[in-house]
Amino acid sequence: MRLTAPRPWPPSAAGPVDSRGCTRLNGSPVFDTLSDRLSATFKNLRGKGRLTDADIDATAREIRIALLEADVALPVVKDFIAAVKERAAGAEVRGGLNPAQQVIKIVNEELIRILGGETRELRFAKRPPTVIMLAGLQGSGKTTLAGKLAKWMKESKHQTPMLVAADLQRPNAVTQLQVVGERAGVPVFAPEPGNGVGDPVDVARRAMDEARAKQHSVVIVDTAGRLGIDAEMMQQAADIRDAVEPDEILFVVDAMIGQDALTTARAFEDGVGFDGVVLAKLDGDARGGAALSIAQVTGRQVMFASNGEKLEDFDVFHPERMASRILGMGDMLTLIEKAEQSFDAEEAAKTAAKLQKKGGKDFTLDDFLAQVQSVRKMGPITKIFGMLPGAAQFKDQLANFDEREIDRIEAVIYSMTPAERTDPNIINGSRRARIAKGSGTDVSTVSGLVERFFEARKMMSAMASGKGLPGMPGMPGMPGTSGGRKAKQQAKKGKAKRGSGNPAKRAGQASSPQPEPGQLPAAFGGAGGGTDFELPDELKDLLGKQN
């Protein structure tokens, strides 16, 4: 019997393209719908002093519907709901002061369990090279993922990987791997041209000799896939496995194909066997049931997740962090890891010293630009702030955010003279007109950037001096931020701000759009304003270490 995996339609994404040339799929990330449904369910529990059996049954029913709509496998849903109901009916909730938080805690722990529990690390061979074989259906993203894994091995694990082009069936598969390898800075062993020419088993065997001769510590073998599971595909994969004796066989799953991924995984387990799972295309708009089901159904943990088209869009899969994201609690640990990789410790210390002296007046627009560029290195702004707790509150604003706003900020600052960047106070009307013309923007954009720079410098200076967080005005892409509690209290005590005496100016003030809670700052596509922003404890600790 031939099982054919459904291909996503349209075959290629035709959505908008971001500032770096990457296709950005329309719609929400994989777990957005599930996260929204669970949040609405937990909202109904707020304010209840004690949970009744009816409350537990209603909550379990809503969670069951949410999971089924997310395309989670039925056996997994039944097991999950039974575990939640059993624990929710126990003393740990009945005696709790806040039932809603207790239920969220239970759901979080059960999500971690079905996602695989603890993080699974790669096994390295005692004697190099460590051989990793990639298997999966055609179109699942194996070739691109091979480059991502090789780049991660090289930069994070300090290994010397080599890619092996053993997919000789798909047209231009060898060429694609060579291009990906060049981008990753990793050599590719490709003695055969592919396109149906050559023996993949012989290529894999010769690759092992090449790796030993050139002392590569890791060998990543990219194998052929098919549009469906067939005997020929399984036999070829099994022959390559026997030839290279891999330390890890990773099964690459397209997160967009739903429950059919489970059928494919079972077939591969019976025909070839695999040790771990890699989820590809997690940035798509599918429902993501495969990600929540595959570890529980196959007994093999998800080890890596690919969430974009760039080689950097690759992460180790942490079940507890993914569960936290699904429940809208953010992923601060991943955010901190990205910050530590992107920010230079020495430069951060110099910046902190500038902010601590003279009220931060030594902090220039060049320093501000360096901070913006460091944030950009962490990845797209929408993904960065999607990791913050409570990011779901401004999900729509982030979805509409244009990454090119960062380019405009860079253009404005680069259009200034060195003296203007050092002392923005000298930027008068004529200078602003010149800067606007040079950067391709308008005078109001230049004026707004300069004003927000002064606000941001004041805020960061207060943080660096240990005076607390007076709000987050003007920070790049920081949504929903405004003056702090002290400013609000002073505003309440004082009189309301009077309008201008000029009737035309007063009319303009009245017609100007007022910021909505959770909007992005104006420089980043929003109107600024919003509610107070409280940094999570983990980020406070990180800032404390850098200072």
VOTI-406479 format. One record per residue (C-alpha): x, y, z; residue number from 1. Coordinates in Angstrom, 2 decimals, padded with zeros to 5 digits, m for minus. Example, Ala and Ser with C-alpha at 12.3 -4.5 7.8 and 13.67 -1.06 7.14 Angstrom:
BEGIN
(site (012.30, m004.50, 007.80), 1)
(site (013.67, m001.06, 007.14), 2)
//
This chain:
BEGIN
(site (000.00, 000.00, 000.00), 1)
(site (001.39, 003.39, m001.00), 2)
(site (000.73, 006.23, 001.42), 3)
(site (000.97, 009.70, m000.06), 4)
(site (001.56, 012.74, 002.10), 5)
(site (m000.62, 015.72, 001.14), 6)
(site (001.38, 018.65, m000.22), 7)
(site (000.58, 022.13, 001.04), 8)
(site (m001.23, 024.34, m001.44), 9)
(site (m000.09, 026.60, m002.97), 10)
(site (003.24, 024.79, m003.46), 11)
(site (005.23, 027.96, m002.82), 12)
(site (004.37, 030.74, m000.43), 13)
(site (003.17, 033.84, m002.20), 14)
(site (002.97, 036.00, 000.86), 15)
(site (004.74, 039.29, 001.50), 16)
(site (008.51, 039.43, 001.60), 17)
(site (010.35, 040.93, 004.55), 18)
(site (013.25, 043.37, 004.45), 19)
(site (015.80, 040.58, 004.17), 20)
(site (014.17, 038.97, 001.15), 21)
(site (012.63, 036.07, 003.07), 22)
(site (009.07, 035.01, 002.31), 23)
(site (006.82, 035.74, 005.23), 24)
(site (003.79, 033.44, 005.36), 25)
(site (000.43, 035.03, 005.99), 26)
(site (m001.49, 033.91, 009.05), 27)
(site (m000.52, 033.05, 012.58), 28)
(site (002.39, 030.89, 013.75), 29)
(site (001.68, 027.21, 014.23), 30)
(site (000.41, 027.32, 017.83), 31)
(site (m001.40, 030.67, 017.77), 32)
(site (m004.92, 029.26, 017.43), 33)
(site (m004.34, 026.73, 020.18), 34)
(site (m002.85, 029.40, 022.42), 35)
(site (m005.83, 031.71, 021.87), 36)
(site (m008.34, 028.96, 022.69), 37)
(site (m006.51, 027.94, 025.86), 38)
(site (m006.21, 031.57, 027.00), 39)
(site (m009.96, 032.07, 026.55), 40)
(site (m010.61, 028.88, 028.53), 41)
(site (m008.42, 029.96, 031.45), 42)
(site (m009.99, 033.40, 031.41), 43)
(site (m013.32, 031.84, 032.38), 44)
(site (m011.74, 030.48, 035.57), 45)
(site (m010.58, 033.84, 036.88), 46)
(site (m012.39, 035.12, 039.91), 47)
(site (m013.53, 031.66, 041.04), 48)
(site (m012.64, 030.95, 044.64), 49)
(site (m013.08, 027.19, 044.26), 50)
(site (m013.55, 024.86, 041.32), 51)
(site (m016.66, 022.66, 041.16), 52)
(site (m016.96, 019.42, 039.21), 53)
(site (m018.94, 021.34, 036.59), 54)
(site (m016.11, 023.87, 036.24), 55)
(site (m013.57, 021.08, 035.75), 56)
(site (m015.74, 019.31, 033.17), 57)
(site (m016.35, 022.53, 031.23), 58)
(site (m012.65, 023.41, 031.26), 59)
(site (m011.67, 019.91, 030.13), 60)
(site (m014.24, 020.06, 027.33), 61)
(site (m012.86, 023.39, 026.05), 62)
(site (m009.27, 022.10, 026.21), 63)
(site (m010.32, 018.95, 024.33), 64)
(site (m011.93, 021.01, 021.57), 65)
(site (m008.86, 023.26, 021.37), 66)
(site (m006.51, 020.28, 020.98), 67)
(site (m008.70, 018.56, 018.39), 68)
(site (m008.96, 021.77, 016.39), 69)
(site (m005.16, 021.97, 016.51), 70)
(site (m005.10, 018.55, 014.78), 71)
(site (m003.60, 016.72, 017.76), 72)
(site (m003.95, 012.92, 017.50), 73)
(site (m007.06, 011.60, 019.26), 74)
(site (m005.22, 009.10, 021.52), 75)
(site (m002.95, 011.92, 022.72), 76)
(site (m005.95, 014.17, 023.39), 77)
(site (m007.72, 011.47, 025.42), 78)
(site (m004.63, 010.78, 027.50), 79)
(site (m004.00, 014.51, 028.05), 80)
(site (m007.57, 015.30, 029.12), 81)
(site (m007.73, 012.29, 031.46), 82)
(site (m004.52, 013.39, 033.19), 83)
(site (m005.68, 017.01, 033.51), 84)
(site (m009.11, 016.05, 034.91), 85)
(site (m007.59, 013.63, 037.41), 86)
(site (m005.15, 016.21, 038.73), 87)
(site (m007.65, 019.08, 038.59), 88)
(site (m010.08, 017.13, 040.73), 89)
(site (m007.38, 016.48, 043.34), 90)
(site (m006.49, 018.33, 046.49), 91)
(site (m003.81, 020.40, 044.73), 92)
(site (m006.54, 022.51, 043.13), 93)
(site (m009.35, 022.18, 045.63), 94)
(site (m007.11, 023.57, 048.35), 95)
(site (m005.53, 026.21, 046.14), 96)
(site (m006.18, 029.90, 046.62), 97)
(site (m006.16, 030.60, 042.87), 98)
(site (m007.77, 027.76, 040.89), 99)
(site (m007.06, 029.38, 037.50), 100)
(site (m003.31, 029.46, 038.15), 101)
(site (m003.37, 025.90, 039.47), 102)
(site (m005.13, 024.65, 036.33), 103)
(site (m002.64, 026.51, 034.11), 104)
(site (000.18, 024.89, 036.08), 105)
(site (m001.32, 021.44, 035.53), 106)
(site (m001.90, 022.03, 031.81), 107)
(site (001.67, 023.36, 031.47), 108)
(site (003.15, 020.26, 033.12), 109)
(site (001.02, 017.92, 030.99), 110)
(site (001.98, 019.79, 027.81), 111)
(site (005.64, 019.36, 028.75), 112)
(site (004.99, 015.63, 029.23), 113)
(site (003.38, 015.06, 025.81), 114)
(site (006.05, 017.20, 024.13), 115)
(site (008.70, 014.82, 025.39), 116)
(site (009.59, 015.90, 028.92), 117)
(site (013.25, 016.85, 029.14), 118)
(site (015.39, 018.28, 026.36), 119)
(site (017.11, 015.54, 024.35), 120)
(site (020.76, 016.21, 023.46), 121)
(site (022.65, 014.82, 020.48), 122)
(site (024.81, 011.77, 021.07), 123)
(site (028.37, 012.21, 019.89), 124)
(site (030.59, 009.30, 018.91), 125)
(site (033.43, 008.39, 021.26), 126)
(site (035.72, 008.35, 018.26), 127)
(site (035.01, 010.92, 015.52), 128)
(site (033.39, 011.35, 013.16), 129)
(site (029.87, 011.50, 014.58), 130)
(site (027.49, 010.49, 011.79), 131)
(site (024.01, 012.03, 011.57), 132)
(site (021.60, 010.74, 008.93), 133)
(site (018.55, 012.77, 007.88), 134)
(site (015.45, 010.97, 006.64), 135)
(site (011.95, 012.05, 005.65), 136)
(site (009.57, 012.68, 002.79), 137)
(site (010.48, 014.89, m000.16), 138)
(site (009.55, 018.49, 000.56), 139)
(site (009.90, 018.16, 004.32), 140)
(site (012.95, 020.46, 004.32), 141)
(site (015.80, 017.97, 004.80), 142)
(site (018.35, 019.70, 002.57), 143)
(site (017.89, 023.16, 004.09), 144)
(site (017.84, 021.61, 007.54), 145)
(site (021.14, 019.84, 006.83), 146)
(site (022.74, 023.27, 006.32), 147)
(site (021.11, 024.67, 009.45), 148)
(site (022.30, 021.73, 011.54), 149)
(site (025.83, 022.01, 010.12), 150)
(site (025.97, 025.76, 010.87), 151)
(site (024.67, 025.13, 014.41), 152)
(site (027.26, 022.39, 014.92), 153)
(site (030.04, 024.67, 013.70), 154)
(site (029.09, 027.75, 015.73), 155)
(site (027.47, 026.36, 018.89), 156)
(site (029.28, 023.06, 019.34), 157)
(site (032.60, 024.09, 017.76), 158)
(site (032.66, 021.03, 015.51), 159)
(site (034.03, 020.64, 011.98), 160)
(site (031.05, 019.25, 010.05), 161)
(site (030.87, 017.95, 006.50), 162)
(site (027.67, 017.62, 004.43), 163)
(site (027.13, 014.57, 002.22), 164)
(site (024.96, 014.81, m000.91), 165)
(site (023.35, 011.35, m000.91), 166)
(site (020.08, 012.58, m002.45), 167)
(site (020.75, 011.73, m006.08), 168)
(site (017.10, 011.41, m007.14), 169)
(site (015.52, 014.84, m006.78), 170)
(site (016.47, 017.31, m009.55), 171)
(site (019.15, 019.78, m008.42), 172)
(site (019.25, 018.36, m004.88), 173)
(site (023.05, 018.17, m005.02), 174)
(site (023.31, 021.75, m006.28), 175)
(site (020.95, 022.95, m003.55), 176)
(site (023.04, 021.28, m000.85), 177)
(site (026.20, 022.84, m002.28), 178)
(site (024.61, 026.30, m002.14), 179)
(site (023.36, 025.73, 001.41), 180)
(site (026.79, 024.43, 002.45), 181)
(site (028.51, 027.48, 001.00), 182)
(site (026.15, 029.79, 002.91), 183)
(site (026.82, 027.85, 006.11), 184)
(site (030.58, 027.82, 005.53), 185)
(site (030.68, 024.03, 005.58), 186)
(site (032.30, 021.72, 002.96), 187)
(site (030.03, 019.44, 000.90), 188)
(site (031.04, 015.99, m000.32), 189)
(site (029.30, 015.59, m003.69), 190)
(site (031.22, 013.27, m006.05), 191)
(site (028.12, 012.55, m008.17), 192)
(site (026.05, 015.11, m010.12), 193)
(site (022.72, 013.67, m009.02), 194)
(site (019.54, 014.07, m011.09), 195)
(site (019.22, 010.29, m011.17), 196)
(site (022.94, 009.61, m011.77), 197)
(site (025.07, 007.77, m009.20), 198)
(site (024.73, 005.30, m006.32), 199)
(site (023.79, 007.04, m003.03), 200)
(site (025.01, 004.11, m000.93), 201)
(site (028.45, 004.26, m002.55), 202)
(site (028.54, 008.04, m002.04), 203)
(site (027.75, 007.61, 001.66), 204)
(site (030.44, 004.96, 002.06), 205)
(site (033.08, 007.08, 000.30), 206)
(site (032.04, 010.08, 002.41), 207)
(site (033.16, 008.26, 005.56), 208)
(site (036.64, 007.76, 004.12), 209)
(site (036.74, 011.44, 003.12), 210)
(site (035.68, 012.57, 006.60), 211)
(site (038.38, 010.47, 008.30), 212)
(site (041.04, 011.62, 005.84), 213)
(site (040.23, 015.31, 006.35), 214)
(site (039.46, 014.94, 010.07), 215)
(site (035.86, 016.14, 010.07), 216)
(site (034.31, 015.60, 013.49), 217)
(site (030.68, 015.44, 012.23), 218)
(site (029.21, 013.99, 009.03), 219)
(site (025.64, 014.95, 008.09), 220)
(site (024.12, 012.74, 005.38), 221)
(site (021.26, 014.19, 003.32), 222)
(site (019.21, 011.30, 001.92), 223)
(site (016.55, 011.15, m000.79), 224)
(site (012.86, 011.43, m000.07), 225)
(site (009.72, 010.63, m002.04), 226)
(site (006.29, 012.18, m002.33), 227)
(site (005.01, 009.10, m000.55), 228)
(site (006.31, 006.12, 001.36), 229)
(site (007.38, 003.23, m000.84), 230)
(site (009.53, 000.11, m000.57), 231)
(site (012.32, 001.48, m002.79), 232)
(site (012.71, 004.58, m000.63), 233)
(site (012.81, 002.55, 002.59), 234)
(site (015.31, 000.08, 001.20), 235)
(site (017.66, 002.83, m000.01), 236)
(site (017.52, 004.58, 003.38), 237)
(site (018.17, 001.27, 005.14), 238)
(site (021.17, 000.55, 002.87), 239)
(site (022.68, 003.99, 003.61), 240)
(site (022.10, 003.40, 007.30), 241)
(site (023.97, 000.09, 007.14), 242)
(site (026.81, 001.67, 005.13), 243)
(site (027.54, 004.60, 007.47), 244)
(site (026.29, 003.20, 010.81), 245)
(site (024.95, 006.58, 012.01), 246)
(site (025.12, 007.65, 015.64), 247)
(site (021.84, 009.53, 015.18), 248)
(site (019.05, 009.10, 012.63), 249)
(site (016.88, 012.21, 012.61), 250)
(site (013.42, 012.06, 011.08), 251)
(site (012.49, 015.43, 009.53), 252)
(site (008.78, 016.22, 009.76), 253)
(site (006.94, 019.02, 008.01), 254)
(site (004.85, 020.55, 010.81), 255)
(site (002.26, 021.66, 008.23), 256)
(site (001.04, 018.19, 007.13), 257)
(site (m000.90, 017.50, 010.33), 258)
(site (m001.72, 014.01, 011.59), 259)
(site (m000.40, 012.37, 008.42), 260)
(site (003.04, 013.04, 009.91), 261)
(site (002.26, 010.35, 012.49), 262)
(site (001.49, 007.78, 009.79), 263)
(site (004.73, 008.65, 008.02), 264)
(site (006.69, 008.48, 011.28), 265)
(site (005.34, 005.02, 012.11), 266)
(site (006.26, 003.78, 008.62), 267)
(site (009.81, 005.13, 008.93), 268)
(site (010.15, 003.63, 012.40), 269)
(site (009.20, 000.20, 011.06), 270)
(site (011.26, 000.45, 007.85), 271)
(site (014.42, 002.32, 008.85), 272)
(site (014.17, 003.36, 012.48), 273)
(site (015.07, 006.78, 013.87), 274)
(site (016.36, 008.22, 017.12), 275)
(site (014.90, 011.72, 017.16), 276)
(site (012.58, 014.10, 015.36), 277)
(site (013.19, 017.50, 013.77), 278)
(site (010.17, 019.76, 013.23), 279)
(site (010.46, 021.92, 010.11), 280)
(site (008.31, 024.88, 009.01), 281)
(site (007.11, 025.80, 012.49), 282)
(site (006.69, 029.37, 011.22), 283)
(site (003.85, 028.29, 008.94), 284)
(site (000.13, 028.83, 009.43), 285)
(site (m000.84, 025.17, 009.90), 286)
(site (m002.42, 023.90, 013.10), 287)
(site (000.63, 022.16, 014.53), 288)
(site (m000.95, 018.95, 015.76), 289)
(site (002.05, 016.92, 014.60), 290)
(site (004.36, 018.78, 016.99), 291)
(site (002.14, 017.95, 019.97), 292)
(site (001.51, 014.34, 018.95), 293)
(site (004.65, 012.87, 017.46), 294)
(site (006.74, 012.46, 020.63), 295)
(site (003.87, 010.78, 022.51), 296)
(site (002.88, 008.49, 019.62), 297)
(site (006.35, 007.40, 018.44), 298)
(site (008.21, 007.50, 021.74), 299)
(site (010.96, 009.52, 020.02), 300)
(site (011.62, 013.04, 021.25), 301)
(site (011.66, 016.18, 019.17), 302)
(site (015.27, 017.38, 019.21), 303)
(site (015.32, 020.43, 016.96), 304)
(site (012.86, 022.93, 015.50), 305)
(site (013.21, 024.97, 012.32), 306)
(site (011.10, 028.13, 012.30), 307)
(site (012.16, 030.11, 009.24), 308)
(site (013.97, 030.04, 005.92), 309)
(site (017.30, 031.48, 007.04), 310)
(site (020.07, 029.24, 008.32), 311)
(site (019.89, 031.00, 011.70), 312)
(site (016.21, 030.02, 012.16), 313)
(site (017.09, 026.81, 013.98), 314)
(site (016.81, 025.98, 017.67), 315)
(site (017.18, 023.10, 020.06), 316)
(site (013.68, 021.96, 021.00), 317)
(site (012.96, 022.51, 024.69), 318)
(site (009.57, 021.00, 025.68), 319)
(site (009.17, 023.26, 028.73), 320)
(site (009.87, 026.40, 026.70), 321)
(site (007.46, 025.37, 023.93), 322)
(site (004.74, 024.67, 026.50), 323)
(site (005.36, 028.09, 028.00), 324)
(site (004.95, 029.72, 024.58), 325)
(site (001.74, 027.83, 023.87), 326)
(site (000.26, 029.07, 027.15), 327)
(site (001.27, 032.66, 026.38), 328)
(site (003.87, 032.81, 029.16), 329)
(site (006.74, 033.67, 026.82), 330)
(site (010.16, 032.10, 026.48), 331)
(site (012.58, 034.23, 028.44), 332)
(site (015.38, 031.66, 028.56), 333)
(site (015.60, 031.47, 024.75), 334)
(site (015.41, 035.27, 024.54), 335)
(site (018.28, 035.63, 027.03), 336)
(site (020.37, 033.06, 025.13), 337)
(site (019.86, 034.99, 021.89), 338)
(site (020.80, 038.24, 023.66), 339)
(site (023.99, 036.72, 025.03), 340)
(site (024.94, 035.53, 021.54), 341)
(site (024.18, 038.87, 019.87), 342)
(site (025.54, 041.41, 022.39), 343)
(site (029.27, 041.79, 022.90), 344)
(site (030.01, 041.80, 026.64), 345)
(site (032.86, 044.32, 026.34), 346)
(site (030.79, 046.73, 024.26), 347)
(site (027.85, 046.31, 026.63), 348)
(site (030.10, 047.28, 029.55), 349)
(site (031.30, 050.40, 027.71), 350)
(site (027.71, 051.36, 026.91), 351)
(site (026.66, 050.88, 030.54), 352)
(site (029.56, 053.09, 031.68), 353)
(site (028.46, 055.86, 029.29), 354)
(site (024.91, 055.68, 030.58), 355)
(site (026.00, 055.87, 034.22), 356)
(site (028.05, 059.07, 033.78), 357)
(site (026.73, 062.62, 033.28), 358)
(site (023.16, 061.46, 033.13), 359)
(site (023.89, 059.39, 030.03), 360)
(site (024.95, 062.38, 027.91), 361)
(site (027.96, 060.45, 026.59), 362)
(site (025.55, 057.94, 025.02), 363)
(site (025.36, 059.04, 021.36), 364)
(site (023.27, 058.14, 018.35), 365)
(site (026.14, 055.91, 017.20), 366)
(site (025.73, 053.91, 020.42), 367)
(site (021.97, 053.87, 019.94), 368)
(site (022.40, 052.55, 016.39), 369)
(site (024.77, 049.84, 017.65), 370)
(site (022.11, 048.74, 020.16), 371)
(site (019.44, 048.61, 017.44), 372)
(site (021.73, 046.54, 015.20), 373)
(site (022.48, 044.15, 018.08), 374)
(site (018.76, 043.65, 018.61), 375)
(site (018.37, 042.95, 014.90), 376)
(site (021.05, 040.24, 015.10), 377)
(site (018.80, 038.37, 017.51), 378)
(site (016.29, 037.91, 014.70), 379)
(site (013.11, 039.56, 013.46), 380)
(site (011.56, 041.97, 015.96), 381)
(site (008.24, 040.11, 015.84), 382)
(site (009.90, 036.84, 016.92), 383)
(site (011.91, 038.54, 019.66), 384)
(site (008.92, 040.16, 021.29), 385)
(site (006.81, 037.08, 020.69), 386)
(site (009.01, 035.45, 023.36), 387)
(site (008.03, 038.02, 025.99), 388)
(site (005.38, 037.04, 028.54), 389)
(site (002.01, 038.46, 027.54), 390)
(site (003.04, 039.00, 023.90), 391)
(site (m000.37, 037.69, 022.80), 392)
(site (m001.89, 040.98, 023.96), 393)
(site (m000.23, 042.83, 021.08), 394)
(site (m000.15, 039.93, 018.59), 395)
(site (m002.03, 041.85, 015.89), 396)
(site (000.32, 044.82, 016.12), 397)
(site (003.36, 042.56, 015.83), 398)
(site (001.82, 040.75, 012.86), 399)
(site (001.49, 044.08, 011.04), 400)
(site (004.96, 045.29, 011.99), 401)
(site (007.21, 046.18, 009.06), 402)
(site (010.84, 045.16, 009.63), 403)
(site (011.87, 047.89, 007.17), 404)
(site (011.24, 050.45, 009.91), 405)
(site (014.62, 049.41, 011.33), 406)
(site (016.19, 050.17, 007.93), 407)
(site (014.64, 053.63, 008.01), 408)
(site (016.10, 054.32, 011.44), 409)
(site (019.53, 053.25, 010.18), 410)
(site (019.13, 055.45, 007.09), 411)
(site (018.24, 058.51, 009.19), 412)
(site (021.21, 058.07, 011.54), 413)
(site (023.64, 057.33, 008.69), 414)
(site (022.48, 060.56, 007.00), 415)
(site (023.72, 062.60, 009.98), 416)
(site (027.21, 064.03, 010.31), 417)
(site (029.51, 062.69, 013.06), 418)
(site (028.93, 065.88, 015.05), 419)
(site (025.15, 065.47, 014.83), 420)
(site (025.32, 061.87, 016.01), 421)
(site (027.52, 062.89, 018.94), 422)
(site (025.33, 065.84, 019.97), 423)
(site (021.77, 065.61, 018.56), 424)
(site (020.94, 068.92, 020.27), 425)
(site (022.54, 070.78, 017.34), 426)
(site (020.07, 069.28, 014.84), 427)
(site (017.96, 072.33, 013.95), 428)
(site (015.30, 072.76, 011.27), 429)
(site (017.63, 073.09, 008.29), 430)
(site (019.71, 070.09, 009.43), 431)
(site (016.56, 067.99, 009.83), 432)
(site (015.48, 068.89, 006.31), 433)
(site (018.89, 067.84, 004.96), 434)
(site (018.85, 064.55, 006.94), 435)
(site (015.31, 063.78, 005.75), 436)
(site (016.32, 064.34, 002.14), 437)
(site (019.45, 062.22, 002.51), 438)
(site (017.59, 059.31, 004.17), 439)
(site (014.56, 059.38, 001.88), 440)
(site (012.19, 060.16, 004.75), 441)
(site (010.38, 063.29, 005.93), 442)
(site (011.22, 065.89, 008.58), 443)
(site (008.64, 064.53, 011.04), 444)
(site (010.34, 061.11, 010.95), 445)
(site (013.72, 062.67, 011.74), 446)
(site (012.23, 064.81, 014.53), 447)
(site (010.42, 061.81, 016.01), 448)
(site (013.57, 059.68, 016.02), 449)
(site (015.60, 062.40, 017.77), 450)
(site (012.91, 062.90, 020.41), 451)
(site (012.61, 059.18, 021.07), 452)
(site (016.38, 058.91, 021.30), 453)
(site (016.42, 061.45, 024.15), 454)
(site (013.60, 059.58, 025.91), 455)
(site (015.32, 056.22, 025.47), 456)
(site (018.65, 057.63, 026.70), 457)
(site (016.97, 059.02, 029.81), 458)
(site (015.29, 055.70, 030.53), 459)
(site (018.43, 053.59, 029.95), 460)
(site (020.49, 055.99, 032.06), 461)
(site (018.06, 055.55, 034.94), 462)
(site (018.28, 051.77, 034.59), 463)
(site (022.08, 051.78, 034.43), 464)
(site (022.27, 054.03, 037.50), 465)
(site (020.01, 051.71, 039.50), 466)
(site (017.10, 054.16, 039.64), 467)
(site (014.58, 051.65, 038.39), 468)
(site (012.60, 051.52, 035.17), 469)
(site (010.71, 054.77, 034.49), 470)
(site (008.92, 053.22, 031.49), 471)
(site (010.11, 052.13, 028.08), 472)
(site (009.60, 055.08, 025.69), 473)
(site (011.31, 054.90, 022.34), 474)
(site (012.94, 051.51, 022.78), 475)
(site (013.25, 049.78, 019.39), 476)
(site (010.10, 047.80, 018.78), 477)
(site (009.06, 047.68, 022.46), 478)
(site (005.27, 047.54, 022.32), 479)
(site (002.84, 048.89, 024.85), 480)
(site (005.27, 051.08, 026.76), 481)
(site (004.99, 054.53, 028.20), 482)
(site (005.87, 056.54, 031.29), 483)
(site (006.15, 054.62, 034.55), 484)
(site (003.96, 054.60, 037.64), 485)
(site (005.59, 057.68, 039.12), 486)
(site (004.86, 059.71, 036.03), 487)
(site (001.25, 058.55, 036.04), 488)
(site (000.82, 059.44, 039.70), 489)
(site (002.22, 062.92, 039.05), 490)
(site (m000.11, 063.32, 036.11), 491)
(site (m003.09, 062.44, 038.31), 492)
(site (m002.07, 064.97, 040.97), 493)
(site (m001.47, 067.81, 038.51), 494)
(site (m003.95, 069.57, 036.30), 495)
(site (m004.86, 068.34, 032.87), 496)
(site (m002.57, 069.56, 030.12), 497)
(site (m004.02, 072.57, 028.36), 498)
(site (m004.19, 072.79, 024.60), 499)
(site (m002.29, 075.24, 022.48), 500)
(site (m003.48, 078.83, 022.20), 501)
(site (m003.21, 078.55, 018.43), 502)
(site (m006.65, 077.35, 017.14), 503)
(site (m005.13, 075.51, 014.15), 504)
(site (m002.53, 073.73, 016.29), 505)
(site (m005.18, 072.88, 018.92), 506)
(site (m007.37, 071.34, 016.19), 507)
(site (m004.43, 069.26, 015.00), 508)
(site (m003.80, 068.02, 018.54), 509)
(site (m007.43, 067.04, 018.92), 510)
(site (m007.46, 065.12, 015.62), 511)
(site (m004.17, 063.30, 016.16), 512)
(site (m004.63, 059.58, 016.84), 513)
(site (m004.32, 058.58, 020.45), 514)
(site (m002.21, 055.49, 021.20), 515)
(site (m004.07, 052.32, 021.99), 516)
(site (m002.85, 049.96, 024.72), 517)
(site (m000.35, 047.53, 023.31), 518)
(site (000.52, 049.52, 020.19), 519)
(site (004.05, 049.67, 018.83), 520)
(site (005.99, 052.95, 019.06), 521)
(site (005.48, 055.29, 016.11), 522)
(site (008.98, 054.67, 014.73), 523)
(site (008.07, 051.00, 014.44), 524)
(site (004.69, 051.19, 012.79), 525)
(site (002.44, 052.05, 015.75), 526)
(site (001.27, 055.07, 017.65), 527)
(site (003.23, 054.48, 020.84), 528)
(site (001.70, 054.68, 024.29), 529)
(site (000.16, 051.83, 026.20), 530)
(site (000.34, 050.45, 029.65), 531)
(site (003.21, 050.02, 032.05), 532)
(site (005.78, 047.42, 031.17), 533)
(site (007.40, 045.29, 033.85), 534)
(site (010.54, 043.40, 032.93), 535)
(site (010.51, 039.68, 033.79), 536)
(site (012.83, 038.61, 036.60), 537)
(site (015.14, 036.69, 034.24), 538)
(site (015.75, 039.78, 032.09), 539)
(site (016.31, 041.93, 035.18), 540)
(site (018.97, 039.44, 036.31), 541)
(site (020.63, 039.58, 032.89), 542)
(site (020.71, 043.38, 032.89), 543)
(site (022.09, 043.32, 036.42), 544)
(site (024.94, 041.05, 035.36), 545)
(site (025.87, 043.31, 032.43), 546)
(site (025.87, 046.40, 034.64), 547)
//
